[in-house]
């Protein structure tokens, strides 16, 4: 999920983290997991339905723009997918 240049998440950052883990020998000790696709009920364990619906609405409407709606930040067209993968990784 590629962000705008000023965003802290970037492919270069992920590559640097992976390289550091490999150079210290920690990478080979990691257990890679496949994230699951979270259900709305699972999301509601942490967030209100109002918040979930707001995230979906903001991502659907403004997904390709850099916006910040105080408690919902969307910075790329895949923000909703990335959020789902993050939650799914925790649940897996």
Secondary structure, 3 states (H helix, E strand, C coil): CCCCCCCCCCHHHHHHHHHHHHHCCCHHHCCCCCCCCCCHHHHCCCCCHHHHHHHHHHHHHHCCCCEECCCCEECCCCHHHHHHHHHHHHHC
